[in-house]
Amino acid sequence: MAKSTRARAKQPDNPFPDKTCRDCAHSYDWHNRSFHDGHLILCRCPHNDKSQHGKFCKFLSDAACITFKQRQ
């Protein structure tokens, strides 16, 4: 099978490279426990580009986006 020659879209520089969705105050509705050790793995975000106000879930371990706000 031939490899795709299309280049990936360039991602903007992330100002929070060491932060995740788990650290963000905007993440809500944490759900779905891991089978391995029981920690929560999914959340919803109102700023997710691909969703319509939280229609789709994100992983709590995803890199923080540019709308990141530190959780208290």
N, C-alpha and C positions, 0 to 999 in steps of 0.2 A: 504494500500500500504506500502511496506517495505521501510525503510530509506536506503539510500546509505551509505555503510560503507567505501567508498573511502575517504581518507583524501585529503584536498585541498593542492595544491602546496604552499610551504612556500614562502612568499613574502620577497624579500630582504629589509633590513631596509632602509626606506626612509630618506635621509638627509634633506628633506624639508617638514616636516609634516604639517606646517601651510600655505603652498603655494598651489595655484591651477593653472590650465592651463591658466586661465584668466590673471595671473601675469607673464606668461612666454613670452619671446621674440620670441620663435620659433613658437608659435601658429599663424595661419594665416587663412584667409577666414572665418571670423566670420559670421555666418548666422543663420537663423531660429529664428524669434522673438517669445517670450513667449506670449501665449494668455492672461495670467494674467496681466502683466504690461508692456510688449513690449520690455524687455531687450533681448539681443542676448544670445542663449544658446548652440550653437554648434560651433566647430572650426575644423581645420585640423592641423596635426603635422607631420613634416618630420621624426621624431624619433619614431613614434608609431610602436611598434613591430608587431602589427596585420595588419598594412596597407602596401601598396606598394606605398610609396611616397604620402601619403595623400588620398589613395583610400577610406578609411573609416573615419567617423567623430568621434570626441570625445566631451564630454560635457566640457564646460568651467569651470564647477564646480568640475571636476575630480581632484584628488590629483596630485601634480606635480611629474614627474618622475625624474630619476637620471640625465637626461640631461638638467634639468631646468636651465634657464638663466633669470635673472631679467629683466623685461621690463623697458625701460627708461621712 
